[in-house]
């Protein structure tokens, strides 16, 4: 299947790190709210040994999850460039998607990046790059999830859900200390605040843990979210598995966005210009109205010429025939 992408539909724009860091900053702000409150509640537990144990584990998991979030956000997901992609001759028309077989694999031409994509690589419209083993773009992490940072994404999901579980455990123990669920427990304002905190931490925990387990299975079975939805690439081996050593020994590189930002250079990407469908419809309506008005003016000019040249007795018949022809 071939699809033509005219060059005028592509535009160059600057991708700022402040745009991509919005999601991680919101997550960090959530940690700023949860961590101090859970720490304060833990210090009020009657069992001091249990309180210290839960507090230490909760602190370790919080720090580790933030570290994994930074790695998932700031590391290179596996961006393809003209230097690290396969060097094959470009197609005759680079504005048309095409495929080419090489070494038993089917490579696809990216009309935006102007390079050959290997199997399982896809173009990310948000970051403007082709990514190896493209999984999805995560706005919460602020980065594309691909071959090199999928491990950090999975680790972040699992450790953050574990940290939230520890927070819920701390809250539940505090409710038990104030004699919950007895009626006298609700005489304390703390019971209402801790109950709301359990709901605040418990609901995201279920989602994070479920999505983390799904991505954990996908990572070790060498599948992506896109392949689960759309079907596996025919060139990808169905029986391929990745060992822990292979996964965690992949190279770690800073993503190009931050490499350019650290040296004060603008990170420019080539993206497809979004079409304004509403404006296109308005333009078509204006053109249609303009053609109708031009037709009416033409008919008026012809009729005016007939009035000047023909006698009044033949005007009606000539006007009738003229209108029928128009």
C-alpha positions in Angstrom: 0.0 0.0 0.0 1.4 3.3 -1.0 0.5 6.7 0.5 1.7 10.0 -0.8 2.6 12.7 1.7 3.2 16.1 -0.1 6.1 18.0 1.2 3.9 21.0 2.0 2.2 18.9 4.7 5.5 18.6 6.6 6.7 21.4 8.9 9.7 21.9 11.1 9.0 22.9 14.8 11.0 23.1 18.0 10.4 20.5 20.6 11.2 21.9 24.1 12.0 19.8 27.1 9.5 21.8 29.1 6.7 20.3 27.0 7.9 16.8 27.6 8.5 17.2 31.3 4.9 18.2 32.2 3.8 14.6 32.9 6.8 13.7 35.1 6.5 16.9 37.0 2.8 16.1 37.8 3.9 12.7 39.1 6.6 14.3 41.2 4.1 16.6 42.7 1.9 13.7 43.6 4.9 12.1 45.4 5.4 15.4 47.2 1.9 15.1 48.6 1.8 11.4 49.4 5.3 10.9 50.8 5.2 13.5 53.7 1.7 12.6 54.7 2.4 8.8 54.7 5.6 9.5 56.7 3.7 11.6 59.2 1.0 8.9 59.6 3.7 6.2 60.1 5.3 8.1 63.0 1.9 8.0 64.8 1.6 4.1 64.7 1.6 2.5 68.1 3.9 -0.4 67.0 7.2 1.5 66.7 9.0 -1.5 65.1 6.4 -1.9 62.5 6.3 1.8 61.9 10.0 2.0 61.3 10.0 -1.0 59.0 7.2 0.3 56.9 8.7 3.7 56.7 12.1 2.5 55.6 10.7 0.2 52.9 8.3 3.0 51.7 11.2 5.5 51.5 13.4 3.1 49.5 10.6 2.3 47.0 9.7 5.9 46.6 13.3 6.9 45.8 13.8 3.9 43.4 10.5 4.6 41.5 11.5 8.3 41.0 14.9 7.1 39.7 13.2 4.8 37.2 10.8 7.6 36.2 13.8 9.8 35.4 15.5 7.0 33.4 12.3 6.3 31.4 11.9 10.1 30.7 15.5 11.1 29.9 17.0 8.1 28.2 17.0 7.4 24.5 14.1 5.0 23.6 15.9 3.8 20.5 15.7 6.7 18.1 16.6 5.9 14.5 18.8 8.3 12.7 20.5 8.3 9.3 23.7 7.3 11.0 22.5 4.2 12.8 19.8 3.1 10.3 20.5 0.7 7.4 22.1 2.3 4.4 19.9 1.5 1.4 19.2 3.6 -1.7 16.3 5.9 -1.2 13.2 5.2 -3.3 12.6 7.1 -6.5 9.9 9.2 -4.9 10.8 9.8 -1.2 7.3 11.3 -0.5 5.6 7.9 -1.1 5.8 5.1 1.5 7.4 1.9 0.1 8.9 -1.3 1.3 12.0 -3.2 0.4 13.3 -6.6 1.4 16.8 -6.9 2.7 18.4 -9.8 4.5 15.1 -11.6 4.8 13.4 -8.6 6.5 11.0 -6.1 5.2 12.1 -2.5 5.6 9.6 0.4 5.3 10.5 3.9 4.1 9.6 6.7 6.5 8.4 9.7 4.5 9.0 12.0 7.5 12.4 10.9 8.7 13.6 10.0 5.2 15.1 6.6 6.2 14.4 2.9 6.1 12.6 1.5 9.2 13.4 -2.1 10.2 10.7 -4.4 11.3 8.8 -3.4 14.5 10.1 0.2 14.3 7.5 3.0 13.9 7.4 6.7 13.6 6.3 8.7 16.7 4.4 11.8 15.6 4.7 13.4 19.1 8.5 13.4 19.3 9.1 13.4 15.5 11.4 10.3 15.4 11.3 6.7 14.3 11.8 4.4 17.3 13.1 0.8 17.5 10.5 -1.7 18.8 8.0 1.1 19.2 5.6 0.4 22.0 3.6 3.6 22.6 4.0 7.2 23.6 3.3 7.9 27.3 2.4 11.5 28.2 2.8 10.7 31.9 6.4 9.7 31.4 6.9 12.3 28.7 8.8 10.1 26.3 8.3 7.4 23.7 8.5 3.9 25.1 10.8 1.8 22.9 13.5 -0.8 22.9 16.0 0.9 25.3 13.7 2.5 27.9 10.8 -0.1 28.1 12.7 -1.8 31.0 12.7 1.5 33.0 9.1 2.1 32.2 8.1 -1.3 33.6 10.3 -0.9 36.6 8.7 2.5 37.3 5.2 1.1 37.1 5.9 -1.8 39.5 7.9 0.1 42.1 5.5 3.1 42.2 2.6 0.7 42.6 4.5 -1.1 45.4 5.2 2.2 47.1 1.5 3.1 47.0 0.6 -0.3 48.5 3.0 0.4 51.4 1.3 3.8 51.9 -2.1 2.1 52.0 -0.8 -0.4 54.5 0.4 2.5 56.7 -3.0 4.1 56.5 -4.9 0.9 57.4 -2.7 0.3 60.4 -3.3 3.8 61.6 -7.1 3.3 61.3 -6.8 0.1 63.3 -4.9 2.0 66.0 -7.8 4.4 66.4 -10.2 1.5 66.8 -11.6 1.5 63.3 -14.2 0.3 62.3 -15.9 0.9 65.7 -18.1 3.9 66.0 -15.8 5.8 68.3 -13.1 5.8 65.6 -15.2 8.3 63.6 -15.0 10.8 66.3 -11.4 11.5 65.3 -11.0 13.8 62.3 -7.9 11.7 61.4 -10.2 8.8 60.4 -11.8 10.7 57.6 -8.6 12.1 56.3 -6.9 8.7 56.3 -9.9 7.1 54.6 -9.7 9.6 51.8 -6.0 9.0 51.5 -6.6 5.2 51.1 -8.9 5.9 48.2 -6.5 8.4 46.7 -3.6 5.9 46.8 -5.6 2.7 46.3 -7.3 3.5 42.9 -4.1 4.4 41.1 -2.4 1.4 42.6 -4.7 -1.0 40.9 -4.2 0.7 37.5 -0.5 1.0 37.8 0.0 -2.6 39.0 -2.3 -4.0 36.2 -0.5 -2.0 33.5 2.9 -2.8 35.0 2.2 -6.6 34.9 0.9 -6.3 31.3 4.1 -4.5 30.2 6.3 -6.9 32.3 4.9 -9.9 30.3 5.2 -8.0 27.1 8.8 -7.1 27.8 10.0 -10.6 28.6 7.9 -12.1 25.8 9.3 -9.6 23.3 6.0 -8.1 22.4 4.8 -4.5 22.3 1.5 -2.9 23.1 1.1 -2.0 19.4 1.6 -5.6 18.4 -1.0 -6.8 20.9 -3.6 -4.4 19.4 -2.7 -4.6 15.7 -1.0 -8.0 15.5 2.6 -9.0 15.5 4.9 -8.0 12.6 5.4 -10.9 10.2 9.1 -10.4 10.3 9.3 -10.8 14.1 9.9 -14.2 15.5 6.9 -15.4 17.6 9.1 -17.6 19.8 11.7 -15.0 20.7 12.3 -14.4 24.4 14.6 -12.0 26.1 16.6 -12.9 29.2 17.1 -10.5 32.1 20.7 -10.1 31.1 19.7 -9.0 27.6 17.1 -6.6 28.8 19.1 -4.8 31.5 22.4 -4.8 29.6 21.1 -2.6 26.7 22.9 0.7 26.2 21.9 3.7 28.2 22.1 7.1 26.3 20.6 10.5 27.0 17.8 11.3 24.6 18.7 13.8 21.8 16.2 16.4 23.3 18.3 16.8 26.4 21.6 16.5 24.7 20.6 19.6 22.6 19.1 21.4 25.6 22.2 21.0 27.8 24.4 22.7 25.1 21.8 25.4 24.5 20.8 24.1 21.0 17.2 24.0 19.8 15.9 20.5 19.1 14.1 20.8 15.8 11.8 18.0 14.5 9.9 17.4 11.3 6.2 16.7 11.8 3.1 16.5 9.7 1.0 19.6 9.7 -2.4 18.9 11.2 -5.3 19.7 8.8 -8.1 21.9 10.0 -11.1 20.0 8.6 -13.5 22.7 9.7 -11.6 25.4 7.8 -11.3 23.2 4.7 -15.1 22.8 4.7 -15.5 26.6 5.0 -13.2 27.2 2.2 -15.0 24.7 0.0 -18.3 26.4 0.8 -16.9 29.8 0.0 -15.6 28.5 -3.3 -18.9 27.0 -4.1 -20.7 30.3 -3.3 -18.2 32.2 -5.4 -18.8 29.9 -8.4 -22.6 30.3 -8.0 -22.3 34.1 -7.9 -20.0 34.1 -10.9 -22.5 32.0 -12.8 -25.3 34.4 -11.9 -23.3 37.4 -13.0 -22.5 35.6 -16.3 -26.2 35.0 -16.9 -27.0 38.6 -16.1 -24.4 39.9 -18.6 -25.8 37.6 -21.3 -29.3 38.7 -20.7 -28.3 42.3 -20.7 -26.7 41.9 -24.1 -29.9 40.2 -25.4 -32.0 43.1 -24.2 -29.8 45.6 -26.1 -29.9 43.6 -29.3 -33.3 41.8 -29.6 -36.7 43.3 -30.1 -39.2 43.2 -27.2 -41.3 40.6 -29.0 -38.6 37.9 -29.2 -37.1 38.6 -25.7 -39.2 36.2 -23.8 -38.5 33.2 -26.1 -34.8 34.0 -26.2 -34.6 34.4 -22.4 -36.4 31.1 -21.9 -34.0 29.2 -24.2 -31.0 30.9 -22.6 -32.1 29.9 -19.1 -32.7 26.3 -20.2 -29.2 26.1 -21.7 -27.6 27.5 -18.5 
